Amino acid sequence: MPDDIRRLILSHSDWESERDQLKNEQDRAEREKWLLDFKERIENYVEGISVNIPHETPRDTEYIDRRPIIY
């Protein structure tokens, strides 16, 4: 991956700018977890080395019933 593409991806995946976009706390926590994981994978990417991406289900991530958002 070219460095300019890597920098572009990292600059557009900033958690601070996305922090308040989700109202549900669980959604926000999950988004932060996956975004930071994604950024770490981009930062550590090495051409030609395959990466194991885990597949998690709600049961694996301690699923909590979401409550409706009251506007």
N, CA, C and O atoms as a GROMACS GRO file, in nm:
protein
  284
    1MET      N    1   0.085  -0.117   0.000
    1MET     CA    2   0.000   0.000   0.000
    1MET      C    3   0.090   0.123   0.000
    1MET      O    4   0.177   0.136   0.086
    2PRO      N    5   0.070   0.212  -0.093
    2PRO     CA    6   0.152   0.334  -0.097
    2PRO      C    7   0.130   0.419   0.029
    2PRO      O    8   0.020   0.422   0.085
    3ASP      N    9   0.235   0.488   0.070
    3ASP     CA   10   0.227   0.569   0.192
    3ASP      C   11   0.122   0.679   0.182
    3ASP      O   12   0.057   0.711   0.282
    4ASP      N   13   0.102   0.737   0.062
    4ASP     CA   14   0.002   0.843   0.051
    4ASP      C   15  -0.139   0.787   0.073
    4ASP      O   16  -0.224   0.855   0.131
    5ILE      N   17  -0.165   0.665   0.027
    5ILE     CA   18  -0.295   0.602   0.049
    5ILE      C   19  -0.312   0.569   0.197
    5ILE      O   20  -0.419   0.590   0.254
    6ARG      N   21  -0.207   0.518   0.258
    6ARG     CA   22  -0.211   0.486   0.402
    6ARG      C   23  -0.242   0.612   0.483
    6ARG      O   24  -0.327   0.609   0.572
    7ARG      N   25  -0.173   0.722   0.454
    7ARG     CA   26  -0.197   0.848   0.526
    7ARG      C   27  -0.338   0.900   0.503
    7ARG      O   28  -0.401   0.952   0.594
    8LEU      N   29  -0.388   0.886   0.381
    8LEU     CA   30  -0.523   0.930   0.349
    8LEU      C   31  -0.627   0.851   0.429
    8LEU      O   32  -0.719   0.909   0.487
    9ILE      N   33  -0.612   0.720   0.432
    9ILE     CA   34  -0.704   0.635   0.509
    9ILE      C   35  -0.699   0.672   0.657
    9ILE      O   36  -0.804   0.687   0.720
   10LEU      N   37  -0.580   0.686   0.711
   10LEU     CA   38  -0.567   0.719   0.853
   10LEU      C   39  -0.622   0.857   0.886
   10LEU      O   40  -0.679   0.878   0.993
   11SER      N   41  -0.606   0.952   0.796
   11SER     CA   42  -0.656   1.086   0.823
   11SER      C   43  -0.809   1.092   0.820
   11SER      O   44  -0.869   1.179   0.883
   12HIS      N   45  -0.872   0.999   0.748
   12HIS     CA   46  -1.018   0.997   0.739
   12HIS      C   47  -1.080   0.896   0.835
   12HIS      O   48  -1.201   0.870   0.828
   13SER      N   49  -1.003   0.839   0.923
   13SER     CA   50  -1.056   0.742   1.020
   13SER      C   51  -1.021   0.787   1.161
   13SER      O   52  -0.964   0.710   1.239
   14ASP      N   53  -1.054   0.910   1.192
   14ASP     CA   54  -1.022   0.970   1.321
   14ASP      C   55  -1.139   0.954   1.417
   14ASP      O   56  -1.250   0.999   1.388
   15TRP      N   57  -1.116   0.890   1.530
   15TRP     CA   58  -1.224   0.865   1.626
   15TRP      C   59  -1.276   0.995   1.687
   15TRP      O   60  -1.396   1.006   1.711
   16GLU      N   61  -1.192   1.092   1.712
   16GLU     CA   62  -1.236   1.217   1.773
   16GLU      C   63  -1.343   1.287   1.690
   16GLU      O   64  -1.434   1.347   1.745
   17SER      N   65  -1.333   1.279   1.559
   17SER     CA   66  -1.433   1.345   1.474
   17SER      C   67  -1.562   1.264   1.465
   17SER      O   68  -1.665   1.318   1.424
   18GLU      N   69  -1.558   1.136   1.501
   18GLU     CA   70  -1.676   1.051   1.493
   18GLU      C   71  -1.741   1.026   1.628
   18GLU      O   72  -1.851   0.970   1.635
   19ARG      N   73  -1.677   1.068   1.734
   19ARG     CA   74  -1.721   1.035   1.870
   19ARG      C   75  -1.869   1.064   1.895
   19ARG      O   76  -1.938   0.981   1.955
   20ASP      N   77  -1.920   1.176   1.852
   20ASP     CA   78  -2.056   1.217   1.884
   20ASP      C   79  -2.157   1.187   1.775
   20ASP      O   80  -2.270   1.235   1.781
   21GLN      N   81  -2.120   1.110   1.675
   21GLN     CA   82  -2.214   1.080   1.566
   21GLN      C   83  -2.316   0.975   1.603
   21GLN      O   84  -2.424   0.971   1.544
   22LEU      N   85  -2.285   0.888   1.698
   22LEU     CA   86  -2.378   0.784   1.740
   22LEU      C   87  -2.433   0.818   1.878
   22LEU      O   88  -2.357   0.853   1.968
   23LYS      N   89  -2.565   0.807   1.894
   23LYS     CA   90  -2.627   0.841   2.021
   23LYS      C   91  -2.625   0.726   2.120
   23LYS      O   92  -2.616   0.749   2.241
   24ASN      N   93  -2.633   0.603   2.071
   24ASN     CA   94  -2.637   0.487   2.158
   24ASN      C   95  -2.496   0.457   2.209
   24ASN      O   96  -2.402   0.446   2.131
   25GLU      N   97  -2.482   0.443   2.341
   25GLU     CA   98  -2.350   0.420   2.402
   25GLU      C   99  -2.285   0.291   2.354
   25GLU      O  100  -2.165   0.288   2.329
   26GLN      N  101  -2.365   0.184   2.340
   26GLN     CA  102  -2.307   0.057   2.295
   26GLN      C  103  -2.259   0.069   2.151
   26GLN      O  104  -2.152   0.019   2.117
   27ASP      N  105  -2.338   0.134   2.066
   27ASP     CA  106  -2.296   0.155   1.927
   27ASP      C  107  -2.166   0.234   1.923
   27ASP      O  108  -2.076   0.204   1.845
   28ARG      N  109  -2.158   0.336   2.007
   28ARG     CA  110  -2.038   0.421   2.011
   28ARG      C  111  -1.916   0.340   2.054
   28ARG      O  112  -1.808   0.353   1.996
   29ALA      N  113  -1.933   0.255   2.157
   29ALA     CA  114  -1.821   0.173   2.205
   29ALA      C  115  -1.776   0.074   2.099
   29ALA      O  116  -1.656   0.053   2.080
   30GLU      N  117  -1.872   0.012   2.029
   30GLU     CA  118  -1.837  -0.084   1.924
   30GLU      C  119  -1.768  -0.014   1.808
   30GLU      O  120  -1.670  -0.066   1.753
   31ARG      N  121  -1.818   0.103   1.770
   31ARG     CA  122  -1.757   0.178   1.660
   31ARG      C  123  -1.614   0.217   1.694
   31ARG      O  124  -1.524   0.205   1.611
   32GLU      N  125  -1.593   0.262   1.817
   32GLU     CA  126  -1.457   0.300   1.858
   32GLU      C  127  -1.364   0.179   1.854
   32GLU      O  128  -1.252   0.187   1.804
   33LYS      N  129  -1.412   0.066   1.906
   33LYS     CA  130  -1.331  -0.056   1.908
   33LYS      C  131  -1.288  -0.094   1.767
   33LYS      O  132  -1.170  -0.119   1.742
   34TRP      N  133  -1.384  -0.100   1.674
   34TRP     CA  134  -1.354  -0.145   1.538
   34TRP      C  135  -1.273  -0.042   1.460
   34TRP      O  136  -1.187  -0.078   1.380
   35LEU      N  137  -1.299   0.086   1.484
   35LEU     CA  138  -1.223   0.190   1.414
   35LEU      C  139  -1.076   0.189   1.458
   35LEU      O  140  -0.986   0.198   1.374
   36LEU      N  141  -1.053   0.178   1.587
   36LEU     CA  142  -0.916   0.175   1.637
   36LEU      C  143  -0.843   0.049   1.590
   36LEU      O  144  -0.724   0.053   1.561
   37ASP      N  145  -0.915  -0.063   1.584
   37ASP     CA  146  -0.857  -0.187   1.532
   37ASP      C  147  -0.820  -0.171   1.385
   37ASP      O  148  -0.713  -0.214   1.342
   38PHE      N  149  -0.909  -0.109   1.308
   38PHE     CA  150  -0.885  -0.085   1.166
   38PHE      C  151  -0.762   0.003   1.147
   38PHE      O  152  -0.676  -0.026   1.064
   39LYS      N  153  -0.753   0.112   1.226
   39LYS     CA  154  -0.638   0.201   1.215
   39LYS      C  155  -0.508   0.129   1.247
   39LYS      O  156  -0.407   0.150   1.180
   40GLU      N  157  -0.511   0.045   1.349
   40GLU     CA  158  -0.390  -0.030   1.386
   40GLU      C  159  -0.348  -0.123   1.272
   40GLU      O  160  -0.229  -0.136   1.244
   41ARG      N  161  -0.444  -0.186   1.207
   41ARG     CA  162  -0.413  -0.277   1.096
   41ARG      C  163  -0.355  -0.200   0.977
   41ARG      O  164  -0.263  -0.248   0.911
   42ILE      N  165  -0.408  -0.081   0.950
   42ILE     CA  166  -0.355   0.001   0.841
   42ILE      C  167  -0.213   0.047   0.874
   42ILE      O  168  -0.124   0.043   0.789
   43GLU      N  169  -0.192   0.091   0.998
   43GLU     CA  170  -0.058   0.138   1.038
   43GLU      C  171   0.046   0.027   1.029
   43GLU      O  172   0.161   0.053   0.994
   44ASN      N  173   0.007  -0.096   1.061
   44ASN     CA  174   0.102  -0.208   1.065
   44ASN      C  175   0.101  -0.293   0.939
   44ASN      O  176   0.164  -0.398   0.936
   45TYR      N  177   0.031  -0.250   0.836
   45TYR     CA  178   0.018  -0.328   0.713
   45TYR      C  179   0.154  -0.347   0.645
   45TYR      O  180   0.232  -0.253   0.630
   46VAL      N  181   0.181  -0.471   0.606
   46VAL     CA  182   0.302  -0.504   0.532
   46VAL      C  183   0.259  -0.577   0.405
   46VAL      O  184   0.187  -0.677   0.411
   47GLU      N  185   0.302  -0.527   0.291
   47GLU     CA  186   0.266  -0.584   0.161
   47GLU      C  187   0.301  -0.733   0.155
   47GLU      O  188   0.413  -0.772   0.188
   48GLY      N  189   0.204  -0.814   0.114
   48GLY     CA  190   0.228  -0.956   0.092
   48GLY      C  191   0.208  -1.045   0.213
   48GLY      O  192   0.215  -1.168   0.201
   49ILE      N  193   0.183  -0.987   0.330
   49ILE     CA  194   0.159  -1.068   0.450
   49ILE      C  195   0.010  -1.069   0.478
   49ILE      O  196  -0.051  -0.964   0.499
   50SER      N  197  -0.050  -1.190   0.480
   50SER     CA  198  -0.194  -1.199   0.504
   50SER      C  199  -0.222  -1.170   0.652
   50SER      O  200  -0.140  -1.196   0.740
   51VAL      N  201  -0.341  -1.116   0.675
   51VAL     CA  202  -0.382  -1.077   0.809
   51VAL      C  203  -0.507  -1.154   0.847
   51VAL      O  204  -0.600  -1.164   0.767
   52ASN      N  205  -0.509  -1.208   0.967
   52ASN     CA  206  -0.626  -1.278   1.017
   52ASN      C  207  -0.721  -1.176   1.078
   52ASN      O  208  -0.688  -1.112   1.178
   53ILE      N  209  -0.838  -1.161   1.018
   53ILE     CA  210  -0.938  -1.068   1.070
   53ILE      C  211  -1.043  -1.151   1.143
   53ILE      O  212  -1.112  -1.232   1.081
   54PRO      N  213  -1.056  -1.131   1.274
   54PRO     CA  214  -1.151  -1.212   1.351
   54PRO      C  215  -1.295  -1.178   1.315
   54PRO      O  216  -1.327  -1.065   1.280
   55HIS      N  217  -1.379  -1.278   1.323
   55HIS     CA  218  -1.522  -1.257   1.301
   55HIS      C  219  -1.590  -1.273   1.435
   55HIS      O  220  -1.587  -1.381   1.494
   56GLU      N  221  -1.651  -1.168   1.483
   56GLU     CA  222  -1.719  -1.173   1.612
   56GLU      C  223  -1.868  -1.156   1.592
   56GLU      O  224  -1.912  -1.085   1.502
   57THR      N  225  -1.944  -1.221   1.675
   57THR     CA  226  -2.089  -1.207   1.674
   57THR      C  227  -2.129  -1.128   1.797
   57THR      O  228  -2.048  -1.110   1.887
   58PRO      N  229  -2.254  -1.078   1.802
   58PRO     CA  230  -2.296  -1.005   1.921
   58PRO      C  231  -2.274  -1.084   2.050
   58PRO      O  232  -2.244  -1.025   2.154
   59ARG      N  233  -2.290  -1.216   2.045
   59ARG     CA  234  -2.269  -1.297   2.165
   59ARG      C  235  -2.123  -1.288   2.211
   59ARG      O  236  -2.095  -1.288   2.331
   60ASP      N  237  -2.031  -1.280   2.116
   60ASP     CA  238  -1.889  -1.272   2.149
   60ASP      C  239  -1.851  -1.137   2.210
   60ASP      O  240  -1.754  -1.127   2.285
   61THR      N  241  -1.928  -1.035   2.179
   61THR     CA  242  -1.894  -0.900   2.224
   61THR      C  243  -1.984  -0.854   2.339
   61THR      O  244  -2.004  -0.734   2.358
   62GLU      N  245  -2.039  -0.949   2.414
   62GLU     CA  246  -2.125  -0.918   2.528
   62GLU      C  247  -2.242  -0.831   2.486
   62GLU      O  248  -2.256  -0.718   2.533
   63TYR      N  249  -2.324  -0.884   2.398
   63TYR     CA  250  -2.439  -0.811   2.344
   63TYR      C  251  -2.532  -0.765   2.455
   63TYR      O  252  -2.566  -0.841   2.545
   64ILE      N  253  -2.571  -0.640   2.448
   64ILE     CA  254  -2.667  -0.582   2.540
   64ILE      C  255  -2.783  -0.531   2.458
   64ILE      O  256  -2.763  -0.466   2.355
   65ASP      N  257  -2.905  -0.560   2.502
   65ASP     CA  258  -3.022  -0.511   2.428
   65ASP      C  259  -3.017  -0.360   2.420
   65ASP      O  260  -2.997  -0.291   2.520
   66ARG      N  261  -3.036  -0.310   2.300
   66ARG     CA  262  -3.034  -0.166   2.280
   66ARG      C  263  -3.171  -0.108   2.314
   66ARG      O  264  -3.274  -0.169   2.285
   67ARG      N  265  -3.170   0.008   2.373
   67ARG     CA  266  -3.295   0.077   2.403
   67ARG      C  267  -3.321   0.178   2.293
   67ARG      O  268  -3.227   0.231   2.234
   68PRO      N  269  -3.449   0.206   2.265
   68PRO     CA  270  -3.478   0.303   2.160
   68PRO      C  271  -3.421   0.440   2.194
   68PRO      O  272  -3.415   0.480   2.311
   69ILE      N  273  -3.381   0.511   2.093
   69ILE     CA  274  -3.329   0.646   2.112
   69ILE      C  275  -3.446   0.742   2.116
   69ILE      O  276  -3.530   0.742   2.026
   70ILE      N  277  -3.452   0.822   2.218
   70ILE     CA  278  -3.559   0.920   2.233
   70ILE      C  279  -3.505   1.055   2.186
   70ILE      O  280  -3.409   1.107   2.242
   71TYR      N  281  -3.568   1.108   2.085
   71TYR     CA  282  -3.524   1.237   2.030
   71TYR      C  283  -3.596   1.350   2.093
   71TYR      O  284  -3.572   1.466   2.059
   0.00000   0.00000   0.00000
